[in-house]
Amino acid sequence: MSRTESRLRVADWLVPNATVFVASGCVMIIEIVAGRVVSQHLGQSLYTWTSIIGIILAGISVGNYLGGRLADRFDPRRTLAVMFVVGSATCLTIPAVNVVMGHWSLLWQLSWPTRIVIHVAVTFLTPSMILGTISPLVAKMALGRSRQVGRTIGDVYAWGAAGSIAGTFLAGFYLISWLGNTAVICVVAGILVLLSVFYGFRMKGVYLWLVIYLMVFAAAFGPGAALGSIGSAIRLREPADPEIRYLKESNYGRVMVREPEPGVRLMYLDKLLHTKVNLKDPLDLRYGYLDIYAAVTDTILPAGEPIRAMVMGGGGFAYPHYLELVRPGSHVEVCEIDPEVTKAAFATMGLPRDTALKIFDMDVRHRIQDLVTRKRAGEDVPGFHVIYGDSINDYSVPYHLTTREFNDALYELLDPDGAYILTLIDIAEEGNFLSSIVRTCRATFPRVQVVTSSNARDRRDTFVVICTRNPLDLQPAISSLGDEDRRFRGAVIPDATMQRIMDRSRALVLTDNFAPVENLLAGVVRKDTEFVLVNYMQAAVKHAKKGNLPRAMKFFNRALRINPGDPDIYLNMGVAHTKLGSLSDAYQAYEAALHSDPMHFGARREIAMLLIQINQVCKAIEHWEVLKKQYPENASVYYDLGHAYVRKDLMQEAMSNWREAVRLNPRHAAAHNSLGTGSSRSGNSEAAIRHYQLATKHDPGNASARFNLAQELIDAGREDESIPHLKLLEATPAASNLLQEIRKQQPNEP
């Protein structure tokens, strides 16, 4: 055999096998990326991965069938060139189709599993089907060059499987974390373009697509505003959004931080809003279940005392940082498996770089096992007062953190009077997951209690399970909870009620060998309307911000059809009407909210603010007086009521309410500022200065309080003390003018 013939035989063997290797690898890369692409709209659950695997296998099967027919009718080499072009094109459409499906409101009205299947099918069936045609075409081409039919077919199958394995590991371990979802999809499309050129180097259409692909690639990743605008339009770049402060694809999920209003940061992990942080007030816990955490912790150990605690799941680090602030000197460990989440917390969520928190970027079970091993070996491992289980992300449940074996390890690490506090999602009427968690915890802990966040029986709710060795009376702490925005409606579930839930549900003891958490949550996923409701509300608010009130009302009404009489929907409707100047419609919406829930803080506050706006101050005061009776511990009620009394020239009543506000919340900077103004008007300069100083201490960015302080110091003949405050405000004309006047009187002042 000549050297030329030998090379040809190697090429005849290598080219088909290499082709099917690369094509199969591309299919699996797309499958792995699919889970990440849809997660921003659908999350990650048993339903999403089942749909992805099933749909892509269906696409490959249909593609194999069509590819065989094409191989019999057309020249395999030219057909391969065409299919690689079509495959490249369909891959590039994935990001855009995914966004369209995620925002298609008609899908929101379907059941959750049905919506997932349709979303995945429309997005990924065609690309997988096109790539599925490759193997039969390659097999036909290879058979035309070889007489060894069995060996040739076996080689094609083997190399295809090897390519699938390589693509799976390459995407999962490297590509997604290095490049991100969109870039990986573009790389796959580029590989398919190169294959089309290889097989169709004499076909003009192939080169036309090559040019188009290069243009699309430039729009996706090229510099300049024009390219960026085009890339955003075709969804190969994130649309410009001034609210986004952080966006990163990690090995574990999509981490995004938004700032919808100054100082308020929201961290999203995939589709789930995981953490809310008020940068101006890190002590403001913005979730009801975190209020439960704090209340239970104060029951175990008096407020302010140092604590040994472990938090499983850092998220935005809001609660660990809260513990650090309210309990100085504490030892708080945080186990966050995703290092990117920790980076985002440092960069955008107000977590200081010099934090005293002990942060471990690892699976918490590894940390727990390490501590247990050291303790059993005789090392001094002090017990934790509280271990917080905050690692469940929506319906994505780390099952190995729910088992009896894991609970047994936690039991060894807890202080005798300590508690293990676990958060989970379920529906009380379903209760399978909740019942199984409670039964599993009871297998380890002598006392297990459950607290609801909203006490809703027929829809999704957050439950907090508290496990202790000794009896712990939670009722006083839970009963005292309340908040101006969320209005905690939960309660401690009586043991008898919990037992009834367990008796009628599938209560299992979860173990390392048997923990079917996804199946236990399946009924909840099917019934969950909260995400649909959130979608409608977000769409309504978006259209209201754009000034499109009819479109906004359409989505508000759809939300009401899902949850009739929901006072929060009426509240948002009222806010939309108010911002767009429809005050009478806003008033009716707030009245509807109060009709549904007379205790609704937000609706009553907004209706009072609206009455002030239309100069019906007496009616506004009536509403605030009602709020004062309903929420006697709420400082903001007294602050707002004080300003209403100012509108009626009742300064003594105003001052009385502002004093009560700062008694309830000594850090209430705005109330201190108002007290300073009232004291100044009554001629009590020293009191005014003291309150202005407290206002600037608790809110250094409060320009009004700082200017008032400077003015009061000048009036008191203390110009030198006013200069530092005026310098901080020098950009404002009033402060600049005052500073110039002082400098004229003090020419040597630099």
C-alpha positions in Angstrom: 0.0 0.0 0.0 1.4 3.4 -1.0 1.9 6.2 1.4 -0.9 8.2 -0.3 -3.3 5.3 0.0 -2.5 4.9 3.7 -3.2 8.6 4.3 -6.5 8.3 2.5 -7.5 5.3 4.6 -6.7 7.2 7.8 -8.6 10.2 6.5 -11.6 8.0 5.6 -11.6 6.7 9.2 -10.7 9.9 11.0 -13.0 12.5 9.3 -16.3 10.8 10.0 -15.4 9.8 13.5 -14.0 13.2 14.4 -17.1 14.8 12.9 -19.6 12.8 14.9 -17.3 13.3 18.0 -17.5 17.1 17.7 -21.2 17.1 16.8 -22.2 14.9 19.7 -20.1 17.0 22.0 -22.0 20.1 20.8 -25.3 18.5 21.5 -24.3 17.7 25.1 -22.9 21.2 25.6 -26.2 22.6 24.6 -28.0 20.2 27.0 -25.9 21.3 29.9 -26.2 25.0 29.0 -30.0 24.5 28.7 -30.4 24.0 32.4 -28.6 27.3 33.1 -30.4 29.2 30.3 -33.9 28.4 31.4 -33.1 28.7 35.1 -33.5 32.5 35.1 -37.1 32.0 34.1 -38.0 28.6 35.5 -35.5 27.9 38.2 -33.8 24.5 38.6 -36.0 21.6 39.8 -36.9 18.0 39.0 -39.4 19.4 36.4 -36.8 21.5 34.5 -34.1 18.9 34.2 -36.7 16.2 33.4 -38.0 18.4 30.6 -34.6 19.3 29.3 -33.3 15.7 29.1 -36.6 14.4 27.7 -36.9 17.2 25.0 -33.3 17.0 23.8 -33.5 13.2 23.6 -36.7 13.6 21.7 -35.0 16.1 19.4 -32.1 13.7 18.8 -34.4 10.8 18.1 -36.4 12.8 15.5 -33.2 14.1 14.1 -31.8 10.5 13.8 -35.0 9.5 11.9 -34.8 12.5 9.5 -31.1 12.2 9.1 -31.5 8.6 7.9 -34.0 9.7 5.3 -31.9 12.6 4.1 -28.8 10.3 3.9 -30.7 8.0 1.5 -31.9 10.8 -0.8 -29.0 13.3 -0.9 -25.3 13.4 -1.0 -24.2 13.1 2.7 -21.3 15.5 2.4 -23.3 18.4 0.9 -26.2 17.6 3.2 -23.9 17.7 6.2 -22.8 21.2 5.2 -26.4 22.4 5.0 -27.3 20.8 8.4 -24.3 22.4 10.1 -25.4 25.8 8.8 -29.0 25.2 10.0 -27.7 23.9 13.3 -25.5 26.9 13.8 -28.4 29.2 13.1 -30.8 27.5 15.4 -28.2 27.5 18.2 -27.8 31.3 17.9 -31.6 31.7 18.3 -31.6 30.0 21.7 -31.0 33.1 23.9 -33.7 35.2 22.1 -36.3 32.4 22.0 -35.6 31.7 25.7 -36.4 35.4 26.6 -39.5 35.4 24.4 -40.8 32.3 26.1 -40.0 33.5 29.6 -42.0 36.7 29.0 -44.9 35.2 27.1 -47.8 36.0 29.4 -50.0 33.3 27.8 -47.7 30.6 29.3 -48.1 32.1 32.7 -51.7 30.9 32.8 -50.7 27.3 32.3 -49.8 24.8 35.1 -46.2 25.0 36.1 -45.1 21.6 34.7 -46.9 22.3 31.4 -45.3 25.7 31.1 -41.8 24.2 31.7 -42.3 21.6 29.0 -43.5 24.1 26.4 -40.8 26.6 27.2 -38.0 24.0 26.9 -39.5 22.4 23.8 -39.8 25.6 21.8 -36.3 26.7 22.8 -34.3 23.5 22.4 -36.2 20.9 20.3 -35.2 22.3 16.9 -31.5 22.7 17.6 -31.2 19.2 19.1 -33.2 17.8 16.2 -31.0 19.4 13.6 -27.8 18.2 15.4 -29.5 14.7 15.7 -29.4 14.4 11.9 -25.6 14.4 11.9 -24.9 10.9 13.0 -26.9 9.1 10.3 -25.4 11.3 7.6 -21.9 10.7 8.9 -22.6 6.9 9.1 -23.8 6.9 5.5 -20.7 8.8 4.4 -18.4 6.5 6.4 -20.0 3.4 4.9 -19.4 4.7 1.4 -15.7 4.7 2.2 -15.5 1.3 3.9 -16.6 -2.3 3.3 -16.5 -3.2 7.1 -20.1 -2.3 7.9 -20.2 -3.4 11.5 -16.9 -1.9 12.5 -17.8 1.4 10.7 -21.1 1.7 12.5 -19.5 0.7 15.8 -16.8 3.4 15.4 -19.4 6.0 14.6 -21.5 5.1 17.7 -18.4 4.9 19.9 -17.0 8.2 18.8 -20.4 9.9 19.2 -20.7 8.6 22.7 -17.1 9.7 23.5 -17.9 13.2 22.1 -21.0 13.4 24.3 -19.0 12.5 27.4 -16.3 15.1 26.5 -18.9 17.8 25.8 -20.7 17.1 29.1 -17.5 17.5 31.2 -16.2 20.3 29.2 -19.4 22.4 29.6 -20.0 21.5 33.2 -16.5 21.9 34.6 -15.0 24.6 32.4 -16.9 26.4 29.7 -19.9 27.8 31.6 -17.9 29.2 34.4 -15.2 30.6 32.0 -17.4 32.1 29.3 -21.0 32.2 30.5 -24.1 30.8 28.8 -24.4 33.0 25.8 -20.7 32.8 24.9 -20.8 29.0 25.1 -23.8 28.9 22.8 -21.9 31.2 20.3 -18.8 29.0 20.5 -20.9 25.9 19.7 -22.5 27.8 16.7 -19.0 28.8 15.6 -17.8 25.2 15.7 -20.8 24.2 13.6 -19.9 27.0 11.1 -16.4 25.7 10.7 -17.7 22.2 10.1 -20.1 23.5 7.5 -17.1 25.2 5.7 -15.2 22.0 5.8 -18.0 20.0 4.2 -19.3 22.7 1.9 -16.2 24.6 0.9 -17.5 24.8 -2.7 -21.0 26.0 -1.6 -21.6 29.8 -1.7 -24.4 29.6 0.9 -21.9 28.3 3.5 -19.7 31.4 3.1 -22.7 33.7 3.3 -23.6 32.1 6.6 -20.0 32.4 7.7 -20.2 36.2 7.1 -23.5 36.4 8.9 -22.2 34.5 11.9 -19.1 36.8 12.1 -21.4 39.8 12.1 -23.6 38.3 14.9 -20.5 37.3 16.9 -19.3 40.9 16.6 -22.7 42.2 17.8 -22.5 39.8 20.8 -19.0 40.6 21.9 -17.5 43.5 19.9 -16.8 46.9 21.4 -18.8 50.0 20.9 -22.3 51.2 21.7 -23.7 50.4 18.3 -22.6 46.8 18.4 -23.8 46.6 22.0 -27.3 47.8 21.0 -27.6 45.3 18.2 -26.3 42.5 20.5 -28.9 43.4 23.1 -31.7 43.5 20.5 -31.0 39.9 19.4 -30.5 38.9 23.1 -26.9 37.9 22.8 -26.1 40.5 25.3 -27.8 41.5 28.5 -30.0 44.5 27.7 -28.6 47.7 29.2 -30.2 48.0 32.6 -29.0 50.7 35.0 -30.4 48.8 37.9 -28.0 45.8 37.5 -25.1 46.1 39.9 -23.7 42.6 39.5 -24.2 39.7 37.0 -22.2 36.5 36.8 -22.6 32.9 35.8 -20.9 30.6 38.2 -20.6 26.8 38.5 -23.7 26.8 40.6 -26.1 29.3 39.1 -26.7 32.8 37.8 -25.9 35.5 40.4 -27.5 38.9 39.8 -27.8 41.9 42.0 -30.2 44.8 41.2 -30.8 48.2 42.8 -34.4 49.2 42.0 -34.2 52.2 44.3 -31.2 54.0 45.9 -29.7 52.0 48.7 -31.9 48.9 48.2 -30.1 45.8 46.7 -31.8 42.6 45.6 -29.8 39.4 45.0 -31.3 36.9 42.6 -30.0 33.3 42.4 -31.4 32.0 39.1 -35.0 33.2 39.1 -35.4 33.4 42.8 -35.2 36.7 44.7 -33.0 35.4 47.5 -32.0 38.5 49.6 -33.0 42.1 50.1 -30.6 44.5 51.7 -31.1 48.1 52.7 -27.6 49.5 52.6 -28.6 52.5 54.7 -30.0 50.3 57.4 -28.4 46.8 57.5 -30.5 46.0 60.6 -33.7 46.1 58.5 -34.4 42.4 57.9 -36.6 42.4 54.8 -38.0 38.9 55.0 -40.5 37.5 57.5 -38.6 34.3 58.1 -35.5 36.3 59.1 -37.6 38.1 61.7 -38.4 34.6 63.0 -34.7 33.8 63.1 -34.0 36.9 65.2 -37.0 36.4 67.5 -36.0 32.7 68.2 -32.4 33.7 68.7 -33.3 36.4 71.3 -35.4 33.7 73.1 -32.4 31.4 73.3 -29.8 34.1 74.2 -30.7 37.6 75.5 -30.4 40.3 72.8 -26.9 41.9 72.4 -25.0 39.0 74.0 -22.3 37.4 71.8 -23.3 34.2 70.2 -21.7 31.2 68.5 -23.7 30.5 65.3 -23.4 28.8 62.0 -25.4 29.9 58.9 -25.9 27.3 56.2 -26.1 29.3 53.0 -24.8 32.8 52.8 -26.9 34.3 50.0 -26.6 38.1 50.3 -25.2 37.7 53.8 -27.9 39.9 55.2 -28.7 37.8 58.3 -25.0 36.9 59.1 -24.1 40.6 58.9 -27.1 41.5 61.0 -25.9 39.1 63.7 -22.4 40.6 63.5 -23.9 44.1 64.1 -26.4 43.4 66.8 -24.3 40.8 68.7 -20.7 42.2 68.7 -18.0 39.8 69.7 -19.9 36.8 68.3 -18.4 33.8 66.5 -20.5 33.4 63.3 -19.6 30.9 60.6 -21.1 31.1 57.2 -20.9 28.2 54.7 -21.7 29.3 51.1 -21.1 26.7 48.5 -20.8 29.3 45.6 -17.8 31.6 45.8 -19.4 33.9 43.3 -22.2 34.6 45.7 -19.7 35.6 48.4 -17.9 37.9 45.9 -21.3 39.5 45.0 -22.1 40.1 48.7 -18.7 41.8 49.3 -19.0 43.8 46.1 -22.7 45.0 46.2 -24.6 43.8 49.3 -22.9 45.9 51.9 -20.8 43.1 53.5 -17.6 44.9 54.6 -14.3 43.4 53.6 -13.1 43.5 57.2 -16.1 41.5 58.4 -15.5 39.3 61.5 -17.7 36.5 59.9 -15.8 33.2 59.3 -16.7 32.4 55.7 -16.3 29.0 54.2 -16.9 28.6 50.5 -17.8 25.0 50.7 -20.6 22.5 51.1 -21.8 22.9 54.7 -21.9 19.2 55.2 -18.2 19.0 54.7 -17.7 21.6 57.3 -20.1 19.9 59.7 -18.4 16.5 59.2 -14.9 18.1 59.8 -16.1 19.6 63.1 -17.7 16.4 64.2 -14.5 14.4 63.4 -12.4 16.8 65.4 -14.8 16.7 68.3 -14.8 12.9 68.4 -11.0 13.0 68.3 -11.0 14.9 71.5 -10.4 18.5 70.2 -12.1 21.4 72.0 -15.0 22.3 69.6 -17.4 24.7 71.4 -21.1 24.1 70.8 -23.1 26.4 68.6 -25.9 28.3 70.2 -27.8 28.3 66.9 -27.4 26.7 63.5 -29.5 28.3 60.8 -30.4 26.1 57.8 -31.0 28.7 55.1 -29.6 26.7 52.1 -32.9 25.8 50.3 -33.1 27.8 47.0 -36.8 27.8 46.0 -37.6 24.2 44.9 -33.9 23.3 44.5 -33.3 21.4 47.7 -29.9 20.0 48.7 -31.3 16.7 49.9 -28.2 15.7 51.8 -28.9 18.6 54.2 -32.3 17.2 55.1 -31.5 13.7 56.3 -31.4 12.1 59.7 -27.7 11.5 59.5 -27.0 15.2 58.9 -29.3 16.1 61.8 -27.5 13.7 64.1 -24.2 15.5 63.2 -25.8 18.8 64.0 -27.0 17.5 67.3 -23.5 16.8 68.4 -22.4 20.3 67.6 -25.2 22.2 69.3 -24.9 23.7 72.7 -27.3 21.8 75.1 -29.6 24.8 75.1 -29.1 25.6 71.5 -31.4 25.3 68.4 -31.2 24.1 64.8 -33.5 26.4 62.8 -34.4 25.2 59.3 -36.3 27.1 56.5 -38.4 25.4 53.8 -41.1 26.0 51.3 -44.4 24.0 51.2 -48.2 24.4 51.1 -49.9 23.6 54.3 -52.7 21.7 52.5 -50.0 19.5 50.8 -47.5 19.3 53.6 -45.5 16.3 52.3 -42.2 18.0 52.5 -42.9 19.8 55.7 -44.2 16.7 57.4 -41.1 14.7 56.3 -38.8 17.4 57.6 -40.6 17.5 60.9 -40.7 13.7 61.3 -37.0 13.4 60.3 -36.0 16.1 62.9 -38.1 14.4 65.6 -36.0 11.3 65.0 -33.0 13.3 66.3 -34.3 16.2 68.4 -36.6 15.8 71.4 -38.5 19.1 70.7 -39.5 20.2 67.2 -41.8 23.3 66.6 -42.9 24.9 63.4 -43.6 28.6 62.7 -45.4 29.9 59.6 -44.4 33.1 57.9 -47.9 34.0 56.6 -50.2 31.4 57.9 -51.6 30.7 54.4 -53.0 27.2 54.1 -53.9 26.9 50.4 -50.8 28.5 48.8 -47.1 28.5 49.0 -45.7 29.5 52.4 -42.3 29.7 54.1 -42.0 27.5 57.2 -39.4 27.7 59.9 -38.7 24.5 61.8 -37.1 25.0 65.3 -35.3 21.9 66.7 -34.1 21.9 70.3 -33.1 19.4 73.1 -35.1 21.2 75.7 -38.6 22.8 75.7 -38.5 26.4 74.3 -41.5 28.7 74.6 -41.6 30.6 71.3 -45.1 32.0 71.6 -44.2 35.4 73.2 -41.4 36.1 70.7 -43.5 35.1 67.7 -46.6 37.0 68.8 -44.6 40.2 69.2 -43.4 40.2 65.6 -44.7 42.8 63.2 -43.4 45.0 60.4 -44.5 48.1 58.7 -44.1 46.7 55.1 -44.6 42.9 55.5 -46.9 42.8 58.5 -46.0 39.4 59.8 -49.1 37.2 59.8 -47.5 33.9 60.8 -47.8 32.0 64.0 -46.5 29.0 65.9 -48.3 25.9 64.6 -49.8 24.0 67.5 -48.6 20.4 67.9 -52.1 19.0 67.4 -52.4 20.9 64.1 -49.0 19.8 63.0 -49.9 16.2 63.8 -53.1 16.4 61.6 -51.0 17.7 58.7 -48.6 14.8 59.2 -51.4 12.2 59.5 -52.9 13.2 56.1 -49.6 13.6 54.2 -46.7 11.5 53.2 -44.4 11.9 56.2 -41.1 10.1 55.7 -37.9 9.9 57.6 -35.4 11.2 55.2 -32.0 9.4 55.1 -28.9 9.5 53.1 -30.1 6.5 51.2 -33.7 7.7 50.7 -34.6 11.4 50.5 -37.0 12.0 47.6 -37.4 15.7 48.3 -38.3 16.6 44.7 -41.2 14.1 44.7 -42.4 15.4 48.1 -42.5 18.9 46.5 -44.1 17.8 43.2 -47.6 18.7 44.3 -46.5 22.1 45.5 -44.8 22.9 42.2 -48.0 22.0 40.3 -50.1 24.2 42.5 -47.6 27.1 42.9 -49.1 30.3 41.5 -46.8 32.7 43.3 -44.3 32.9 40.5 -47.1 33.6 38.0 -48.4 36.2 40.3 -45.0 37.8 40.6 -44.7 37.8 36.8 -48.0 39.6 36.4 -47.1 42.1 39.1 -43.7 42.8 37.6 -45.2 43.3 34.2 -47.8 45.6 35.6 -45.3 47.7 37.4 -43.0 47.9 34.4 -45.9 49.2 32.2 -46.9 51.7 34.9 -43.4 53.1 35.0 -43.6 53.6 31.3 -46.8 55.5 31.7 -48.9 52.8 30.0 -51.7 52.6 32.6 -54.2 50.5 30.5 -51.5 47.8 29.9 -50.6 47.9 33.6 -54.2 47.5 34.7 -54.5 44.5 32.3 -51.8 42.7 34.2 -53.1 43.8 37.6 -56.5 42.4 36.8 -54.9 39.1 35.7 -53.1 38.9 39.0 -56.4 39.5 40.8 -58.0 36.6 38.8 -55.2 34.3 40.3 -55.5 35.7 43.8 -58.9 37.6 44.1 -59.0 40.2 46.8 -55.3 40.3 47.4 -54.7 43.6 49.2 -51.1 43.8 47.9 -52.3 43.8 44.3 -54.8 46.6 45.1 -52.0 48.5 46.9 -49.8 48.3 43.8 -52.6 49.4 41.6 -53.2 52.4 43.8 -49.5 53.3 43.7 -49.5 53.1 39.9 -52.6 55.3 39.7 -51.0 57.8 42.1 -47.8 58.1 40.1 -49.7 58.7 36.9 -52.0 61.3 38.5 -55.2 59.3 38.6 -55.9 60.1 42.3 -59.5 59.1 42.4 -58.7 55.7 41.0 -55.8 55.4 43.4 -58.1 56.1 46.3 -60.6 53.4 45.2 -57.7 50.9 44.9 -56.5 51.7 48.4 -60.1 51.4 49.7 -60.4 48.0 48.1 -57.1 46.9 49.7 -58.4 48.0 53.1 -61.8 46.3 52.5 -59.8 43.0 52.0 -57.6 43.6 54.9 -58.4 46.5 57.3 -55.0 45.9 59.0 -53.1 46.4 55.8 -50.3 48.9 56.8 -49.2 49.8 53.3 -52.7 50.6 52.0 -53.7 52.7 55.0 -50.4 54.6 54.9 -50.7 55.3 51.1 -54.3 56.5 51.5 -53.2 58.8 54.3 -50.4 60.2 52.1 -52.8 60.7 49.2 -55.2 62.6 51.5 -52.4 64.9 52.5 -51.6 65.4 48.8 -55.2 66.6 48.2 -55.2 68.7 51.4 -57.6 66.5 53.4 -55.3 66.5 56.4 -58.0 65.7 59.0 -58.9 62.5 57.2 -55.3 61.6 56.8 -54.7 62.1 60.6 -57.6 59.7 61.2 -56.0 57.0 59.2 -52.6 57.5 60.9 -54.3 57.4 64.3 -55.8 54.0 63.3 -52.3 52.9 62.3 -51.0 54.0 65.7 -53.5 51.8 67.4 -52.8 48.9 65.1 -49.0 49.2 65.2 -48.2 51.0 68.5 -44.5 49.9 68.2 -44.0 51.3 64.7 -41.8 54.4 64.7 -42.6 55.5 61.2 -46.3 55.9 62.0 -45.5 58.5 64.7 -43.1 60.2 62.4 -45.7 60.6 59.6 -48.4 61.5 62.0 -46.2 64.3 63.4 -45.8 65.9 59.9 -49.6 65.7 59.4 -50.1 67.7 62.6 -47.6 70.2 61.3 -49.9 70.8 58.4 -52.6 71.7 60.9 -50.2 74.0 62.9 -50.4 71.7 65.9 -46.7 71.8 66.7 -47.0 70.3 70.3 -48.8 67.2 68.9 -46.2 66.9 66.2 -43.3 67.1 68.6 -45.0 64.5 70.9 -45.2 62.0 68.0 -41.7 62.6 66.9 -40.4 62.0 70.4 -42.3 58.7 70.5 -40.7 57.8 67.1 -37.2 58.3 68.4 -38.1 56.5 71.7 -39.2 53.5 69.6 -36.3 53.8 67.2 -33.4 55.9 68.5 -31.7 55.6 65.1 -34.6 57.3 63.3 -32.6 60.1 61.6 -35.6 61.8 60.0 -37.4 62.0 63.3 -34.4 63.5 65.0 -34.1 66.0 62.1 -37.8 67.0 62.6 -37.3 67.3 66.4 -34.4 69.6 65.7 -36.5 71.8 63.5 -39.3 71.9 66.1 -36.8 72.7 68.9 -35.3 75.5 66.8 -38.7 77.0 66.1 -39.4 77.0 69.9 -36.0 78.7 70.6 -34.4 75.7 72.2 -31.1 75.9 70.3 -29.2 73.3 72.3 -31.9 70.7 71.9 -32.1 71.5 68.1 -28.3 71.0 67.8 -28.4 67.7 69.8 -31.1 66.3 67.5 -29.5 67.4 64.3 -26.2 65.8 65.5 -28.0 62.5 66.2 -29.6 62.7 62.8 -26.3 63.1 61.0 -24.8 60.4 63.2 -27.4 57.8 62.3 -27.6 58.9 58.6 -24.4 60.7 57.5 -25.9 61.2 54.1 -28.9 63.2 55.3 -28.2 66.5 53.7 -31.2 68.3 55.2 -30.1 67.4 58.8 -26.5 68.4 58.1 -27.5 71.8 56.6 -29.9 72.4 59.5 -27.1 71.6 61.9 -24.7 74.0 60.2 -27.4 76.7 60.2 -28.2 76.2 63.9 -24.5 76.3 64.8 -24.1 79.6 63.0 -27.1 81.1 64.7 -25.6 79.9 68.0 -22.3 81.7 67.2 -20.4 78.5 66.6 -19.4 79.1 63.0 -16.2 77.1 63.3 -18.1 74.0 64.1 -20.4 74.5 61.2 -17.6 74.7 58.5 -17.0 70.9 58.3 -20.7 70.3 57.7 -20.9 73.0 55.1 -17.9 71.7 53.3 -19.6 68.3 52.9 -22.5 70.1 51.3 -20.5 72.7 49.3 -22.0 71.5 46.0 -25.4 72.8 47.1 -25.9 76.6 46.5 -27.3 77.3 50.0 -24.4 75.6 51.8 -21.9 77.2 49.4 -23.3 80.7 50.1 -23.2 80.2 53.9 -19.6 79.0 53.7 -18.6 82.0 51.6 -20.2 84.3 54.2 -18.2 82.6 57.0 -15.0 82.8 55.1 -15.5 86.5 54.5 -15.7 86.9 58.3 -12.7 84.6 58.8 -10.2 85.5 56.0 -7.5 83.3 57.4 -9.7 80.2 57.1 -8.2 78.1 54.3 
